[in-house]
Amino acid sequence: MIQTFFNSTNVLLGVGLLSLPLGIRYAGWIVGMLLLLFVAVVTTYTAKLLGRCLDTDKTLVTYTDLAYASYGPRACNITQLLFSFILIAACVALVILFGDIMNLLIPTLSVIQWKIACGFILAPLHFLPFSLLSFASMIGVAASLGLVVMTILAGILKDERPGSLRDPAATFLFPESWSTLPLSFGLIMSPWGGHASFPNLYRDMKCSTQYSKALVGAFSTTYVIDLIMAVCGYLMYGDNTADEILANILVTPGFPHTLLVMIVVLVAVMPITKIPLR
């Protein structure tokens, strides 16, 4: 159960974590907090439903197997195409993030060279079993948690806005423009899209009866971390919150250089620990 907890949490804590402050900015405090809680509850329930579906037939292993058993070969092909596109896009985004971040940290190598290096690092990891990947997941979860801690620390160390938790920016209870609400929902939903990996995680469990308990722990942990990042990021920058909170922190003067380096390192660790689970 422990390895499933870490693998599930690592799948959920992706780079979408960094965009949550913008999601709250677009939705306002009240609607944003309700949306975040709603998405957490619904995705937890649907992940549990996947386990129940897999219980009906031991030959079902992947998400596409479920689609085939439920709706036939056409649904299987469509599902496989959609999830392949989603997972490839997620992996590409993580590799791009790794290249950009490492280039900021060590500019002697170009962004392209860092992306190639990322590919060489990741290639052997795809052949490891989930039992070994759980150790990488522990590092990934720790990196995500460390990123939240560094963000909070940055906000505490800054005396005045922008980027300060002691002198928070102006925020809003409701959306400034209700037309941004659909975009807000997409941003808040983005960290919770790991369902394609759950059937494999379920089948890898020695005791599948612990699946629901592992999911509750993983989703609860993810919700708390996402909530803290969303609240702190929005308080620090308010209406000036960028697409990713790091885009604000890295260009705001007044933060200690060591803190910025630690943030960059933690972000660089995330793709290495998350892509193999995709």
Residue, then its C-alpha position, 0 to 999 in steps of 0.5 A: m500500500i505504501q508504494t501505491f500511495f507514493n506512486s499515486t501521489n507522485v502522479l497527481l503532484g505534477v507541474g499543474l501544481l504551479s498553475l493553481p494560484l492563477g486558477i484561484r486568481y481567475a475564480g476568486w477565493i470562494v469559487g476557487m476553493l469550492l472548485l478545488l474541493f469539488v475536483a478533489v472529491v470527484t476524482t477520488y471517487t472516480a479513481k475508486l470506481l476504476g478499482r471496482c471495475l478492475d475487480t470484475d475481471k482479473t484480465l483487465v489491466t489498463y484503462t483501454d482494457l476497461a474501455y474495451a470491456s465496457y463499450g467494445p473495440r471502437a471505444c478501446n481505440i478512441t480511449q487509447l488514442l486520447f490517453s496516448f495524446i494526453l500522456i505524450a503531451a504531459c511528458v513533452a511538457l515535463v521534458i521542456l520544463f526540465g530543459d528550461i529550468m536546468n539551463l537557468l541553473i547551469p547555462t553552459l549547456s543549451v536548452i536542447q542539450w539539457k532536453i537530450a540529457c533528460g531523455f538519456i536519464l529517463a530511458p532506463l527508468h521506463f523499464l523499472p518495476f513499480s516497486l522500484l519506481s516507488f523510491a523515485s516517487m518518494i523523491g518526487v513527492a518530497a520535491s513537490l512538498g519542498l517546492v511548496v515550503m520554498t514558496i512559503l519561505a520566499g513569501i515570509l522572507k519578503d518584507e513587502r509586495p510583490g511576493s510577500l506573505r507578510d504584505p499580501a497583494a490585493t485579492f478578490l472573493f469572486p471572479e473579476s470576470w465570470s468569463t474566465l471561470p472555464l479557464s479557471f476550472g481547467l487550471i484547477m483540474s490539471p493536477w488531478g489527471g492521473h487516472a490513466s496510471f491507476p489501473n497499472l498501479y492497482r494491478d501492481m498491488k500485492c493486496s488490492t483491498q488496500y487500494s481505496k485506502a491508498l487512494v484516500g491518502a494520496f488524494s488527501t495529501t495532494y489536496v492539502i499541498d495543492l491548497i497551500m500552494a494555491v493560497c500562498g501563490y495568490l496571496m503573494y501576487g494577487d492580480n499579477t499572478a503569472d501562468e506559473i508561480l515560478a515565473n513570478i518568483l524567479v523575476t521578483p527582486g529581493f529573494p535570496h539567491t540560494l532560495l531561488v537555486m533550491i527552487v530551480v533544483l526541486v523543479a528539475v527533479m520533478p520530470i525525472t521522477k514523474i515521467p516513468l510513471r506515465 
